[in-house]
Amino acid sequence: MRKTVDPTPFIVKGMLSERKIHCWIGEILVRTKGEMDVIDITDEVRRRIEEFEYGLVNVFVEGSTAAITTMEYEEGLVKDLGDALERLAPSDADYKHHLRWNDDNGRSHVRAAMLGPSITVPIRRYQLVLGRWQQIVLVELDTRPRDRRVIVTVMGK
């Protein structure tokens, strides 16, 4: 049995050219505690899309040692994510990045590259289209505390 999907003006034939799409760009500043500090930024993103009935929001973190993703934000899963990243990019591995810059965060760069710096979430009826237990999180992967700038770009009506 097929589910009925509520159509938006983006998919109604001929409507895109008849409607103005607005764009808003802002930022969220976050101070992290260092490696594997996972911060729920969902409410901060929600505040920035309140004026948009429908559209898309892109959430992007500046820097190559942090990531943006979605997850069920709860203590057990945060620990599971850290454990999984440790298996994929171990802390004690030999990273060539350490030789070039004489630092200790090669794993941070690898982990951030795997998770990615951004996500895009639909907006429908002034709400983020997220699952019941799905939150937008900033994942700090650097080996030290950082001040992070998260860029929020909203396009829609």
N, CA and C atoms as an extended XYZ file, in Angstrom:
471
Properties=species:S:1:pos:R:3:atomname:S:1:resname:S:1:resid:I:1 pbc="F F F"
N         0.839       -1.180        0.000 N   MET     1
C         0.000        0.000        0.000 CA  MET     1
C         0.888        1.249        0.000 C   MET     1
N         0.632        2.170       -0.911 N   ARG     2
C         1.424        3.390       -1.020 CA  ARG     2
C         0.922        4.432       -0.041 C   ARG     2
N         1.874        5.165        0.545 N   LYS     3
C         1.520        6.273        1.427 CA  LYS     3
C         1.273        7.512        0.580 C   LYS     3
N         0.336        8.325        0.981 N   THR     4
C         0.072        9.583        0.304 CA  THR     4
C         1.048       10.627        0.837 C   THR     4
N         1.682       11.327       -0.063 N   VAL     5
C         2.635       12.361        0.310 CA  VAL     5
C         1.985       13.720        0.109 C   VAL     5
N         2.096       14.575        1.101 N   ASP     6
C         1.571       15.929        1.019 CA  ASP     6
C         2.462       16.734        0.073 C   ASP     6
N         1.989       17.159       -1.098 N   PRO     7
C         2.848       17.888       -2.042 CA  PRO     7
C         3.181       19.282       -1.536 C   PRO     7
N         4.374       19.745       -1.839 N   THR     8
C         4.780       21.104       -1.496 CA  THR     8
C         4.854       21.909       -2.784 C   THR     8
N         4.890       23.229       -2.682 N   PRO     9
C         4.985       24.051       -3.897 CA  PRO     9
C         6.219       23.755       -4.748 C   PRO     9
N         7.263       23.115       -4.171 N   PHE    10
C         8.448       22.801       -4.943 CA  PHE    10
C         8.173       21.741       -6.008 C   PHE    10
N         7.155       20.897       -5.814 N   ILE    11
C         6.922       19.827       -6.775 CA  ILE    11
C         5.636       20.002       -7.578 C   ILE    11
N         4.939       21.113       -7.369 N   VAL    12
C         3.744       21.388       -8.165 CA  VAL    12
C         4.201       22.015       -9.468 C   VAL    12
N         3.866       21.390      -10.586 N   LYS    13
C         4.343       21.830      -11.889 CA  LYS    13
C         4.023       23.305      -12.137 C   LYS    13
N         5.038       24.062      -12.504 N   GLY    14
C         4.862       25.463      -12.860 CA  GLY    14
C         4.864       26.424      -11.687 C   GLY    14
N         4.845       25.935      -10.470 N   MET    15
C         4.741       26.828       -9.323 CA  MET    15
C         6.076       27.455       -8.929 C   MET    15
N         7.177       26.780       -9.165 N   LEU    16
C         8.470       27.299       -8.738 CA  LEU    16
C         8.741       28.679       -9.322 C   LEU    16
N         8.429       28.880      -10.592 N   SER    17
C         8.701       30.175      -11.217 CA  SER    17
C         7.729       31.257      -10.754 C   SER    17
N         6.612       30.874      -10.165 N   GLU    18
C         5.615       31.841       -9.724 CA  GLU    18
C         5.786       32.240       -8.262 C   GLU    18
N         6.668       31.611       -7.553 N   ARG    19
C         6.867       31.886       -6.130 CA  ARG    19
C         8.285       32.402       -5.889 C   ARG    19
N         8.405       33.325       -4.950 N   LYS    20
C         9.729       33.811       -4.576 CA  LYS    20
C        10.284       32.935       -3.460 C   LYS    20
N        11.523       32.533       -3.625 N   ILE    21
C        12.213       31.756       -2.615 CA  ILE    21
C        13.122       32.720       -1.847 C   ILE    21
N        13.029       32.674       -0.534 N   HIS    22
C        13.830       33.550        0.314 CA  HIS    22
C        15.016       32.768        0.869 C   HIS    22
N        16.087       33.500        1.156 N   CYS    23
C        17.289       32.883        1.708 CA  CYS    23
C        17.710       33.671        2.942 C   CYS    23
N        18.072       32.954        3.991 N   TRP    24
C        18.567       33.565        5.226 CA  TRP    24
C        19.810       32.804        5.655 C   TRP    24
N        20.863       33.520        6.053 N   ILE    25
C        22.098       32.889        6.516 CA  ILE    25
C        22.442       33.460        7.883 C   ILE    25
N        22.722       32.573        8.806 N   GLY    26
C        23.106       32.979       10.155 CA  GLY    26
C        24.107       31.997       10.725 C   GLY    26
N        24.411       32.146       12.000 N   GLU    27
C        25.387       31.256       12.608 CA  GLU    27
C        25.021       30.928       14.046 C   GLU    27
N        25.570       29.832       14.493 N   ILE    28
C        25.463       29.394       15.882 CA  ILE    28
C        26.894       29.248       16.381 C   ILE    28
N        27.221       29.902       17.481 N   LEU    29
C        28.558       29.786       18.045 CA  LEU    29
C        28.512       28.778       19.191 C   LEU    29
N        29.445       27.828       19.169 N   VAL    30
C        29.456       26.748       20.155 CA  VAL    30
C        30.860       26.591       20.715 C   VAL    30
N        30.979       26.573       22.024 N   ARG    31
C        32.256       26.275       22.688 CA  ARG    31
C        32.215       24.810       23.109 C   ARG    31
N        33.179       24.020       22.614 N   THR    32
C        33.184       22.586       22.909 CA  THR    32
C        34.185       22.261       24.021 C   THR    32
N        34.043       21.054       24.552 N   LYS    33
C        34.934       20.586       25.625 CA  LYS    33
C        36.079       19.731       25.088 C   LYS    33
N        36.092       19.478       23.787 N   GLY    34
C        37.140       18.650       23.198 CA  GLY    34
C        36.580       17.353       22.653 C   GLY    34
N        37.471       16.455       22.348 N   GLU    35
C        37.156       15.222       21.637 CA  GLU    35
C        35.919       14.497       22.169 C   GLU    35
N        35.011       14.196       21.232 N   MET    36
C        33.752       13.477       21.456 CA  MET    36
C        32.765       14.236       22.339 C   MET    36
N        32.891       15.555       22.350 N   ASP    37
C        31.829       16.372       22.928 CA  ASP    37
C        30.744       16.447       21.854 C   ASP    37
N        29.596       15.862       22.131 N   VAL    38
C        28.478       15.838       21.183 CA  VAL    38
C        27.414       16.767       21.728 C   VAL    38
N        27.052       17.774       20.933 N   ILE    39
C        26.166       18.839       21.398 CA  ILE    39
C        24.914       18.884       20.538 C   ILE    39
N        23.761       18.787       21.180 N   ASP    40
C        22.468       18.866       20.498 CA  ASP    40
C        22.201       20.325       20.144 C   ASP    40
N        22.129       20.623       18.849 N   ILE    41
C        21.873       21.998       18.402 CA  ILE    41
C        20.503       22.126       17.727 C   ILE    41
N        19.660       21.120       17.890 N   THR    42
C        18.354       21.110       17.221 CA  THR    42
C        17.528       22.346       17.541 C   THR    42
N        17.415       22.698       18.811 N   ASP    43
C        16.593       23.854       19.187 CA  ASP    43
C        17.151       25.153       18.615 C   ASP    43
N        18.477       25.261       18.559 N   GLU    44
C        19.090       26.455       17.961 CA  GLU    44
C        18.742       26.552       16.477 C   GLU    44
N        18.755       25.421       15.778 N   VAL    45
C        18.386       25.415       14.357 CA  VAL    45
C        16.899       25.737       14.223 C   VAL    45
N        16.054       25.148       15.062 N   ARG    46
C        14.604       25.427       15.024 CA  ARG    46
C        14.306       26.921       15.129 C   ARG    46
N        15.004       27.601       16.031 N   ARG    47
C        14.779       29.044       16.199 CA  ARG    47
C        15.079       29.822       14.917 C   ARG    47
N        15.960       29.305       14.111 N   ARG    48
C        16.363       30.017       12.901 CA  ARG    48
C        15.480       29.718       11.691 C   ARG    48
N        14.572       28.758       11.797 N   ILE    49
C        13.698       28.442       10.659 CA  ILE    49
C        12.238       28.831       10.932 C   ILE    49
N        11.962       29.466       12.060 N   GLU    50
C        10.587       29.765       12.473 CA  GLU    50
C         9.767       30.544       11.453 C   GLU    50
N        10.419       31.361       10.649 N   GLU    51
C         9.709       32.209        9.689 CA  GLU    51
C         9.418       31.505        8.362 C   GLU    51
N         9.909       30.287        8.196 N   PHE    52
C         9.795       29.583        6.917 CA  PHE    52
C         8.730       28.499        6.996 C   PHE    52
N         7.714       28.601        6.131 N   GLU    53
C         6.652       27.596        6.095 CA  GLU    53
C         7.160       26.290        5.490 C   GLU    53
N         7.968       26.401        4.459 N   TYR    54
C         8.546       25.224        3.808 CA  TYR    54
C         9.887       25.607        3.200 C   TYR    54
N        10.720       24.607        2.931 N   GLY    55
C        12.024       24.862        2.330 CA  GLY    55
C        13.044       23.860        2.808 C   GLY    55
N        14.300       24.309        2.851 N   LEU    56
C        15.426       23.478        3.263 CA  LEU    56
C        16.329       24.290        4.174 C   LEU    56
N        16.912       23.633        5.155 N   VAL    57
C        17.935       24.272        5.982 CA  VAL    57
C        19.196       23.432        5.887 C   VAL    57
N        20.312       24.106        5.607 N   ASN    58
C        21.607       23.455        5.595 CA  ASN    58
C        22.356       23.897        6.845 C   ASN    58
N        22.937       22.933        7.554 N   VAL    59
C        23.693       23.194        8.770 CA  VAL    59
C        25.123       22.719        8.516 C   VAL    59
N        26.080       23.642        8.588 N   PHE    60
C        27.473       23.374        8.198 CA  PHE    60
C        28.417       23.872        9.284 C   PHE    60
N        29.359       23.038        9.711 N   VAL    61
C        30.356       23.478       10.683 CA  VAL    61
C        31.655       23.808        9.961 C   VAL    61
N        32.219       24.977       10.299 N   GLU    62
C        33.517       25.362        9.761 CA  GLU    62
C        34.608       24.562       10.460 C   GLU    62
N        35.609       24.153        9.709 N   GLY    63
C        36.743       23.439       10.287 CA  GLY    63
C        36.768       21.987        9.845 C   GLY    63
N        37.951       21.405        9.897 N   SER    64
C        38.124       20.038        9.397 CA  SER    64
C        38.249       19.000       10.502 C   SER    64
N        37.923       19.373       11.745 N   THR    65
C        37.978       18.410       12.845 CA  THR    65
C        36.677       18.391       13.652 C   THR    65
N        35.579       18.751       13.011 N   ALA    66
C        34.259       18.668       13.639 CA  ALA    66
C        33.283       18.186       12.573 C   ALA    66
N        32.115       17.756       13.017 N   ALA    67
C        31.125       17.225       12.086 CA  ALA    67
C        29.725       17.604       12.543 C   ALA    67
N        28.805       17.563       11.586 N   ILE    68
C        27.375       17.731       11.852 CA  ILE    68
C        26.694       16.457       11.378 C   ILE    68
N        25.817       15.912       12.208 N   THR    69
C        25.047       14.738       11.813 CA  THR    69
C        23.733       14.731       12.585 C   THR    69
N        22.939       13.696       12.379 N   THR    70
C        21.740       13.508       13.193 CA  THR    70
C        21.868       12.182       13.922 C   THR    70
N        21.240       12.124       15.084 N   MET    71
C        21.236       10.896       15.873 CA  MET    71
C        20.190       11.028       16.972 C   MET    71
N        19.877        9.929       17.608 N   GLU    72
C        19.091        9.993       18.833 CA  GLU    72
C        20.065       10.434       19.915 C   GLU    72
N        19.880       11.643       20.399 N   TYR    73
C        20.842       12.228       21.337 CA  TYR    73
C        20.563       11.704       22.741 C   TYR    73
N        21.265       10.644       23.088 N   GLU    74
C        21.172       10.099       24.441 CA  GLU    74
C        22.533        9.524       24.805 C   GLU    74
N        22.827        9.481       26.080 N   GLU    75
C        24.155        9.147       26.594 CA  GLU    75
C        24.714        7.835       26.032 C   GLU    75
N        23.892        6.798       25.972 N   GLY    76
C        24.362        5.507       25.480 CA  GLY    76
C        24.803        5.564       24.027 C   GLY    76
N        24.004        6.219       23.188 N   LEU    77
C        24.349        6.296       21.772 CA  LEU    77
C        25.548        7.206       21.535 C   LEU    77
N        25.684        8.256       22.331 N   VAL    78
C        26.875        9.113       22.228 CA  VAL    78
C        28.122        8.276       22.513 C   VAL    78
N        28.071        7.430       23.534 N   LYS    79
C        29.189        6.528       23.858 CA  LYS    79
C        29.414        5.533       22.720 C   LYS    79
N        28.328        4.961       22.178 N   ASP    80
C        28.444        4.014       21.059 CA  ASP    80
C        29.108        4.658       19.849 C   ASP    80
N        28.740        5.914       19.553 N   LEU    81
C        29.345        6.616       18.423 CA  LEU    81
C        30.848        6.779       18.638 C   LEU    81
N        31.243        7.185       19.833 N   GLY    82
C        32.662        7.324       20.144 CA  GLY    82
C        33.411        6.006       20.006 C   GLY    82
N        32.781        4.928       20.488 N   ASP    83
C        33.408        3.605       20.381 CA  ASP    83
C        33.558        3.182       18.915 C   ASP    83
N        32.527        3.436       18.114 N   ALA    84
C        32.586        3.078       16.692 CA  ALA    84
C        33.673        3.871       15.970 C   ALA    84
N        33.779        5.163       16.265 N   LEU    85
C        34.823        5.979       15.634 CA  LEU    85
C        36.215        5.526       16.066 C   LEU    85
N        36.334        5.092       17.315 N   GLU    86
C        37.630        4.581       17.788 CA  GLU    86
C        38.029        3.325       17.022 C   GLU    86
N        37.059        2.462       16.703 N   ARG    87
C        37.372        1.257       15.928 CA  ARG    87
C        37.756        1.606       14.490 C   ARG    87
N        37.099        2.624       13.914 N   LEU    88
C        37.356        3.001       12.514 CA  LEU    88
C        38.631        3.809       12.335 C   LEU    88
N        38.903        4.699       13.271 N   ALA    89
C        40.105        5.550       13.208 CA  ALA    89
C        40.708        5.590       14.615 C   ALA    89
N        41.473        4.549       14.976 N   PRO    90
C        41.983        4.411       16.344 CA  PRO    90
C        42.902        5.556       16.778 C   PRO    90
N        42.809        5.895       18.043 N   SER    91
C        43.640        6.964       18.601 CA  SER    91
C        45.128        6.654       18.509 C   SER    91
N        45.482        5.381       18.635 N   ASP    92
C        46.892        5.002       18.676 CA  ASP    92
C        47.469        4.604       17.307 C   ASP    92
N        46.721        4.871       16.242 N   ALA    93
C        47.224        4.550       14.898 CA  ALA    93
C        48.315        5.546       14.487 C   ALA    93
N        49.088        5.171       13.486 N   ASP    94
C        50.162        6.015       12.968 CA  ASP    94
C        49.593        6.903       11.848 C   ASP    94
N        49.375        8.184       12.136 N   TYR    95
C        48.809        9.111       11.154 CA  TYR    95
C        49.920        9.982       10.585 C   TYR    95
N        50.034       10.010        9.275 N   LYS    96
C        51.062       10.813        8.599 CA  LYS    96
C        50.864       12.309        8.864 C   LYS    96
N        49.636       12.693        9.138 N   HIS    97
C        49.333       14.091        9.467 CA  HIS    97
C        50.181       14.562       10.669 C   HIS    97
N        50.438       13.687       11.621 N   HIS    98
C        51.229       14.047       12.799 CA  HIS    98
C        52.651       14.454       12.411 C   HIS    98
N        53.202       13.786       11.409 N   LEU    99
C        54.559       14.087       10.976 CA  LEU    99
C        54.648       15.472       10.329 C   LEU    99
N        53.648       15.803        9.531 N   ARG   100
C        53.683       17.083        8.813 CA  ARG   100
C        53.553       18.272        9.767 C   ARG   100
N        52.627       18.181       10.727 N   TRP   101
C        52.329       19.333       11.580 CA  TRP   101
C        52.799       19.154       13.023 C   TRP   101
N        53.398       18.003       13.328 N   ASN   102
C        53.876       17.732       14.683 CA  ASN   102
C        52.754       17.910       15.722 C   ASN   102
N        51.576       17.349       15.395 N   ASP   103
C        50.462       17.426       16.338 CA  ASP   103
C        49.862       16.040       16.558 C   ASP   103
N        48.721       15.981       17.221 N   ASP   104
C        48.166       14.686       17.637 CA  ASP   104
C        46.741       14.449       17.148 C   ASP   104
N        46.284       15.191       16.138 N   ASN   105
C        44.868       15.086       15.783 CA  ASN   105
C        44.594       14.497       14.398 C   ASN   105
N        45.480       13.654       13.923 N   GLY   106
C        45.246       12.982       12.642 CA  GLY   106
C        43.928       12.222       12.648 C   GLY   106
N        43.637       11.514       13.745 N   ARG   107
C        42.377       10.767       13.852 CA  ARG   107
C        41.174       11.711       13.782 C   ARG   107
N        41.337       12.923       14.315 N   SER   108
C        40.239       13.898       14.308 CA  SER   108
C        39.850       14.266       12.887 C   SER   108
N        40.846       14.475       12.044 N   HIS   109
C        40.586       14.807       10.638 CA  HIS   109
C        39.933       13.638        9.907 C   HIS   109
N        40.422       12.431       10.150 N   VAL   110
C        39.866       11.245        9.490 CA  VAL   110
C        38.411       11.038        9.921 C   VAL   110
N        38.144       11.131       11.210 N   ARG   111
C        36.783       10.941       11.728 CA  ARG   111
C        35.830       12.004       11.189 C   ARG   111
N        36.286       13.239       11.143 N   ALA   112
C        35.440       14.321       10.621 CA  ALA   112
C        35.124       14.107        9.144 C   ALA   112
N        36.113       13.614        8.395 N   ALA   113
C        35.887       13.348        6.969 CA  ALA   113
C        34.848       12.247        6.784 C   ALA   113
N        34.827       11.278        7.694 N   MET   114
C        33.850       10.188        7.587 CA  MET   114
C        32.431       10.664        7.918 C   MET   114
N        32.291       11.505        8.919 N   LEU   115
C        30.955       11.969        9.313 CA  LEU   115
C        30.442       13.097        8.417 C   LEU   115
N        31.327       13.997        8.032 N   GLY   116
C        30.946       15.101        7.152 CA  GLY   116
C        30.635       16.384        7.900 C   GLY   116
N        30.812       17.525        7.220 N   PRO   117
C        30.655       18.824        7.866 CA  PRO   117
C        29.243       19.396        7.836 C   PRO   117
N        28.303       18.738        7.130 N   SER   118
C        26.985       19.369        7.005 CA  SER   118
C        25.874       18.359        6.768 C   SER   118
N        24.660       18.835        7.016 N   ILE   119
C        23.447       18.102        6.656 CA  ILE   119
C        22.428       19.105        6.133 C   ILE   119
N        21.470       18.608        5.384 N   THR   120
C        20.361       19.421        4.906 CA  THR   120
C        19.070       18.751        5.381 C   THR   120
N        18.189       19.552        5.972 N   VAL   121
C        16.942       19.036        6.537 CA  VAL   121
C        15.775       19.790        5.898 C   VAL   121
N        14.735       19.092        5.457 N   PRO   122
C        13.548       19.768        4.925 CA  PRO   122
C        12.782       20.523        6.024 C   PRO   122
N        12.073       21.553        5.590 N   ILE   123
C        11.170       22.303        6.467 CA  ILE   123
C         9.770       22.151        5.886 C   ILE   123
N         8.824       21.781        6.729 N   ARG   124
C         7.429       21.654        6.290 CA  ARG   124
C         6.531       22.185        7.401 C   ARG   124
N         5.643       23.097        7.036 N   ARG   125
C         4.709       23.714        7.988 CA  ARG   125
C         5.450       24.304        9.190 C   ARG   125
N         6.501       25.060        8.921 N   TYR   126
C         7.293       25.773        9.925 CA  TYR   126
C         8.056       24.852       10.878 C   TYR   126
N         8.213       23.588       10.524 N   GLN   127
C         8.887       22.614       11.388 CA  GLN   127
C        10.014       21.911       10.639 C   GLN   127
N        11.061       21.547       11.359 N   LEU   128
C        12.088       20.676       10.794 CA  LEU   128
C        11.473       19.300       10.577 C   LEU   128
N        11.768       18.682        9.449 N   VAL   129
C        11.269       17.333        9.183 CA  VAL   129
C        12.320       16.354        9.724 C   VAL   129
N        12.125       15.978       10.986 N   LEU   130
C        13.016       15.051       11.668 CA  LEU   130
C        12.181       13.929       12.260 C   LEU   130
N        12.782       12.773       12.431 N   GLY   131
C        12.108       11.668       13.097 CA  GLY   131
C        11.895       11.980       14.569 C   GLY   131
N        11.032       11.214       15.193 N   ARG   132
C        10.666       11.452       16.593 CA  ARG   132
C        11.876       11.533       17.518 C   ARG   132
N        12.867       10.684       17.319 N   TRP   133
C        14.032       10.631       18.199 CA  TRP   133
C        15.290       11.165       17.516 C   TRP   133
N        15.132       11.962       16.470 N   GLN   134
C        16.267       12.428       15.672 CA  GLN   134
C        16.599       13.873       16.007 C   GLN   134
N        17.823       14.112       16.429 N   GLN   135
C        18.283       15.465       16.719 CA  GLN   135
C        19.483       15.800       15.829 C   GLN   135
N        19.698       17.091       15.643 N   ILE   136
C        20.856       17.584       14.903 CA  ILE   136
C        21.957       17.823       15.929 C   ILE   136
N        23.136       17.246       15.685 N   VAL   137
C        24.222       17.371       16.649 CA  VAL   137
C        25.516       17.846       15.984 C   VAL   137
N        26.278       18.595       16.767 N   LEU   138
C        27.651       18.950       16.437 CA  LEU   138
C        28.537       17.942       17.159 C   LEU   138
N        29.436       17.317       16.434 N   VAL   139
C        30.365       16.353       17.033 CA  VAL   139
C        31.766       16.957       16.982 C   VAL   139
N        32.296       17.256       18.157 N   GLU   140
C        33.668       17.763       18.233 CA  GLU   140
C        34.608       16.568       18.176 C   GLU   140
N        35.546       16.609       17.243 N   LEU   141
C        36.472       15.495       17.067 CA  LEU   141
C        37.921       15.890       17.332 C   LEU   141
N        38.169       17.190       17.520 N   ASP   142
C        39.536       17.616       17.788 CA  ASP   142
C        39.939       17.177       19.197 C   ASP   142
N        41.239       17.127       19.433 N   THR   143
C        41.761       16.626       20.699 CA  THR   143
C        41.767       17.684       21.801 C   THR   143
N        41.274       18.864       21.489 N   ARG   144
C        41.240       19.942       22.488 CA  ARG   144
C        39.927       20.714       22.352 C   ARG   144
N        39.550       21.476       23.374 N   PRO   145
C        38.344       22.317       23.268 CA  PRO   145
C        38.492       23.324       22.130 C   PRO   145
N        37.368       23.637       21.506 N   ARG   146
C        37.378       24.578       20.378 CA  ARG   146
C        36.156       25.481       20.437 C   ARG   146
N        36.272       26.652       19.833 N   ASP   147
C        35.124       27.519       19.577 CA  ASP   147
C        34.711       27.245       18.139 C   ASP   147
N        33.482       26.767       17.955 N   ARG   148
C        33.007       26.380       16.629 CA  ARG   148
C        31.953       27.352       16.124 C   ARG   148
N        32.012       27.597       14.817 N   ARG   149
C        31.012       28.409       14.132 CA  ARG   149
C        30.218       27.472       13.224 C   ARG   149
N        28.920       27.392       13.473 N   VAL   150
C        28.021       26.584       12.662 CA  VAL   150
C        27.212       27.539       11.798 C   VAL   150
N        27.314       27.381       10.488 N   ILE   151
C        26.593       28.238        9.542 CA  ILE   151
C        25.253       27.575        9.219 C   ILE   151
N        24.191       28.360        9.366 N   VAL   152
C        22.839       27.884        9.084 CA  VAL   152
C        22.306       28.675        7.889 C   VAL   152
N        21.979       27.956        6.807 N   THR   153
C        21.454       28.592        5.596 CA  THR   153
C        20.058       28.036        5.351 C   THR   153
N        19.072       28.940        5.305 N   VAL   154
C        17.682       28.525        5.094 CA  VAL   154
C        17.206       29.076        3.754 C   VAL   154
N        16.600       28.199        2.943 N   MET   155
C        16.012       28.607        1.673 CA  MET   155
C        14.585       28.104        1.649 C   MET   155
N        13.671       28.982        1.336 N   GLY   156
C        12.282       28.559        1.283 CA  GLY   156
C        11.331       29.733        1.297 C   GLY   156
N        10.123       29.461        1.694 N   LYS   157
C         9.047       30.459        1.680 CA  LYS   157
C         8.441       30.557        3.059 C   LYS   157
